[in-house]
Amino acid sequence: MTGALDELMMARALDAARRAAEDGEAPVGAVVVSADGEVLAEAGNAPIGSSDPTAHAEILALRAAAGKLGNYRLAGATLYVTLEPCAMCAGAISHARIARLVIGAQDPKGGAVFHGPKFFEQPTCHAKPEIVKGPYAEESGALLRAFFRARR
């Protein structure tokens, strides 16, 4: 069941990424799903439109999910994200106690899970999710490449 749910939720995250791109934002999308499979929140990148440097898709989705549950800890939840999270987002994922992190495209330049500081491998990391290289990695990467190619 997890494989099918992972595909479905990553497709939903990709839709959120496409909507972000339509708004002129970097096309990154995120979806938070509870342990019982309920979609708690979804978001696309919005730092430009909101004039908020912390308005990454992951942060917005985590905030909305926490607000919905009335609890900043999202124990048992899975976060689906189309791009490898940065250090800021990895920190928020840890503080939220996300159980599973499903990642689309890797980000050698700004990512902090497989690259850079490898946040979840640090001894000071409080909570480490199960990390899954998810479906739609190629589609996620292609969406980002096309977005930035059009802006050069």
Sine and cosine of phi, psi and omega as CSV:
sin_phi,cos_phi,sin_psi,cos_psi,sin_omega,cos_omega
0.00,0.00,-0.60,0.80,-0.03,-1.00
-0.86,0.51,-0.66,0.75,0.00,-1.00
-0.86,0.51,-0.72,0.70,0.01,-1.00
-0.92,0.38,-0.67,0.74,0.03,-1.00
-0.91,0.42,-0.65,0.76,0.04,-1.00
-0.85,0.52,-0.69,0.72,0.01,-1.00
-0.90,0.44,-0.71,0.70,-0.01,-1.00
-0.89,0.46,-0.71,0.71,-0.05,-1.00
-0.96,0.28,-0.56,0.83,0.05,-1.00
-0.94,0.35,-0.58,0.82,0.09,-1.00
-0.89,0.46,-0.63,0.78,0.04,-1.00
-0.91,0.40,-0.65,0.76,0.06,-1.00
-0.89,0.45,-0.63,0.78,0.06,-1.00
-0.89,0.45,-0.61,0.79,0.07,-1.00
-0.89,0.46,-0.66,0.75,0.04,-1.00
-0.90,0.43,-0.60,0.80,0.04,-1.00
-0.90,0.43,-0.67,0.74,0.03,-1.00
-0.89,0.45,-0.65,0.76,0.04,-1.00
-0.90,0.44,-0.62,0.79,0.05,-1.00
-0.88,0.47,-0.68,0.73,0.01,-1.00
-0.88,0.48,-0.64,0.77,0.04,-1.00
-0.88,0.48,-0.45,0.89,0.03,-1.00
-1.00,0.00,0.10,1.00,0.01,-1.00
1.00,0.10,0.20,0.98,0.01,-1.00
-0.99,-0.12,0.39,-0.92,0.11,-0.99
-0.85,0.53,0.74,-0.67,-0.11,-0.99
-0.97,0.23,0.99,0.10,0.09,-1.00
-0.80,-0.60,0.72,-0.70,0.02,-1.00
-0.78,-0.63,0.46,-0.89,-0.01,-1.00
-0.61,-0.79,0.55,-0.84,0.04,-1.00
-0.70,-0.72,0.71,-0.70,0.08,-1.00
-0.95,-0.32,0.77,-0.63,-0.03,-1.00
-0.82,-0.57,0.74,-0.68,0.01,-1.00
-0.94,0.34,0.18,-0.98,0.00,-1.00
-0.87,0.49,-0.46,0.89,0.00,-1.00
-1.00,-0.08,0.19,0.98,0.12,-0.99
1.00,-0.04,0.10,0.99,0.02,-1.00
-0.99,0.16,0.76,-0.65,0.09,-1.00
-0.95,0.30,0.88,-0.47,-0.01,-1.00
-1.00,0.00,-0.57,0.82,-0.04,-1.00
-0.20,-0.98,0.38,-0.92,0.15,-0.99
-0.54,-0.84,0.45,-0.89,-0.02,-1.00
-0.34,-0.94,0.36,-0.93,0.14,-0.99
-0.89,-0.45,0.27,-0.96,0.04,-1.00
-0.81,0.59,0.59,-0.81,0.02,-1.00
-0.47,-0.88,0.45,0.89,-0.03,-1.00
-0.91,0.41,-0.55,0.83,-0.04,-1.00
-0.95,0.32,-0.81,0.59,-0.05,-1.00
-0.90,0.43,-0.49,0.87,-0.02,-1.00
-0.99,-0.13,-0.06,1.00,-0.09,-1.00
0.79,0.62,0.68,0.73,-0.06,-1.00
-0.72,-0.69,0.94,-0.34,-0.03,-1.00
-0.90,0.43,-0.25,0.97,0.02,-1.00
-1.00,-0.08,0.06,1.00,-0.09,-1.00
-0.99,0.13,0.75,0.67,0.12,-0.99
-0.96,0.28,0.41,-0.91,-0.04,-1.00
-0.81,0.59,-0.69,0.73,-0.03,-1.00
-0.88,0.47,-0.73,0.68,-0.03,-1.00
-0.88,0.47,-0.72,0.69,-0.01,-1.00
-0.89,0.46,-0.67,0.75,0.01,-1.00
-0.92,0.38,-0.67,0.74,0.03,-1.00
-0.89,0.45,-0.69,0.73,0.03,-1.00
-0.87,0.50,-0.72,0.69,-0.03,-1.00
-0.91,0.42,-0.67,0.74,0.01,-1.00
-0.91,0.42,-0.69,0.72,0.02,-1.00
-0.89,0.46,-0.66,0.75,0.04,-1.00
-0.89,0.46,-0.65,0.76,0.00,-1.00
-0.90,0.45,-0.64,0.77,-0.03,-1.00
-1.00,0.05,-0.28,0.96,-0.07,-1.00
0.94,0.34,0.50,0.86,-0.04,-1.00
-0.43,-0.90,0.78,-0.63,-0.01,-1.00
-0.96,0.27,-0.25,0.97,0.05,-1.00
-1.00,-0.07,0.83,-0.56,-0.05,-1.00
-0.95,-0.32,0.75,0.66,-0.06,-1.00
-0.81,0.59,0.72,-0.69,0.03,-1.00
1.00,0.08,-0.15,0.99,-0.05,-1.00
-0.99,0.16,0.38,-0.92,0.10,-1.00
-0.91,-0.41,0.69,-0.72,0.10,-0.99
-0.94,-0.34,0.83,-0.55,0.09,-1.00
-0.97,-0.22,0.78,-0.63,0.00,-1.00
-0.64,-0.77,0.64,-0.76,-0.11,-0.99
-0.98,0.22,-0.27,0.96,-0.01,-1.00
-0.69,-0.72,0.63,-0.78,0.06,-1.00
-0.73,0.68,0.82,-0.57,-0.03,-1.00
-0.89,0.45,0.52,-0.85,0.10,-1.00
-0.98,0.20,0.03,-1.00,-0.02,-1.00
-0.89,0.47,-0.65,0.76,0.01,-1.00
-0.87,0.49,-0.74,0.67,-0.04,-1.00
-0.93,0.36,-0.62,0.79,0.05,-1.00
-0.87,0.48,-0.65,0.76,0.06,-1.00
-0.88,0.48,-0.70,0.72,0.01,-1.00
-0.90,0.43,-0.63,0.77,0.02,-1.00
-0.87,0.48,-0.68,0.74,0.03,-1.00
-0.90,0.43,-0.74,0.67,-0.01,-1.00
-0.89,0.45,-0.53,0.85,0.01,-1.00
-0.98,0.21,-0.17,0.99,-0.01,-1.00
0.89,0.45,0.61,0.79,0.08,-1.00
-0.86,0.50,0.73,-0.68,-0.04,-1.00
-0.99,0.14,-0.64,0.77,-0.02,-1.00
-0.74,-0.67,0.65,-0.76,0.06,-1.00
-0.83,-0.55,0.90,-0.44,-0.02,-1.00
-0.95,-0.32,0.87,-0.49,-0.15,-0.99
-0.92,-0.39,0.70,-0.71,0.10,-1.00
-0.99,0.17,-0.97,-0.25,-0.05,-1.00
-0.97,0.23,0.56,-0.83,0.12,-0.99
-0.99,0.12,0.42,-0.91,-0.03,-1.00
-0.78,-0.62,1.00,0.04,-0.03,-1.00
-0.87,0.50,-0.46,0.89,-0.05,-1.00
-0.99,0.11,-0.72,0.69,-0.11,-0.99
-0.87,-0.50,-0.05,1.00,-0.03,-1.00
-0.95,0.30,0.44,-0.90,-0.03,-1.00
-0.76,-0.65,0.27,0.96,0.02,-1.00
-0.97,-0.25,-0.85,0.53,0.03,-1.00
-1.00,-0.08,-0.31,0.95,-0.10,-1.00
-0.81,-0.59,0.02,-1.00,0.08,-1.00
0.80,0.60,-0.79,-0.61,-0.09,-1.00
-0.96,0.29,-0.16,0.99,-0.04,-1.00
0.70,0.71,0.87,0.49,-0.17,-0.98
-0.72,0.69,-0.74,0.67,-0.11,-0.99
-0.96,0.28,-0.15,0.99,0.06,-1.00
-1.00,-0.04,-0.09,1.00,-0.05,-1.00
-0.98,0.22,0.63,-0.78,-0.01,-1.00
-0.91,0.42,-0.33,0.94,0.00,-1.00
-1.00,0.06,-0.05,1.00,0.01,-1.00
-0.95,0.31,0.83,-0.57,-0.09,-1.00
-0.97,0.25,-0.69,0.72,-0.05,-1.00
-0.69,-0.73,0.79,-0.61,-0.07,-1.00
-0.92,-0.40,0.87,-0.50,0.04,-1.00
-0.98,0.21,0.32,-0.95,0.23,-0.97
-0.93,0.36,0.76,-0.65,-0.06,-1.00
-0.95,-0.32,0.79,-0.61,-0.05,-1.00
-0.83,-0.56,0.78,-0.63,0.16,-0.99
-0.98,0.21,0.94,-0.34,-0.18,-0.98
-1.00,0.03,0.02,-1.00,0.06,-1.00
-0.94,0.33,0.25,-0.97,0.07,-1.00
0.92,0.39,0.42,0.91,0.04,-1.00
-0.88,0.47,-0.70,0.72,-0.02,-1.00
-0.91,0.40,-0.68,0.73,0.02,-1.00
-0.89,0.45,-0.65,0.76,0.03,-1.00
-0.89,0.46,-0.72,0.69,0.02,-1.00
-0.90,0.44,-0.67,0.74,0.00,-1.00
-0.90,0.44,-0.63,0.78,0.04,-1.00
-0.88,0.47,-0.70,0.72,0.02,-1.00
-0.91,0.41,-0.71,0.70,-0.01,-1.00
-0.88,0.48,-0.70,0.72,0.00,-1.00
-0.90,0.43,-0.64,0.77,0.01,-1.00
-0.87,0.49,-0.76,0.65,-0.06,-1.00
-0.97,0.25,-0.52,0.85,0.07,-1.00
-0.88,0.47,-0.64,0.76,-0.01,-1.00
-0.93,0.38,-0.34,0.94,-0.04,-1.00
-0.99,-0.10,-0.08,1.00,-0.02,-1.00
-1.00,-0.01,0.00,0.00,0.00,0.00
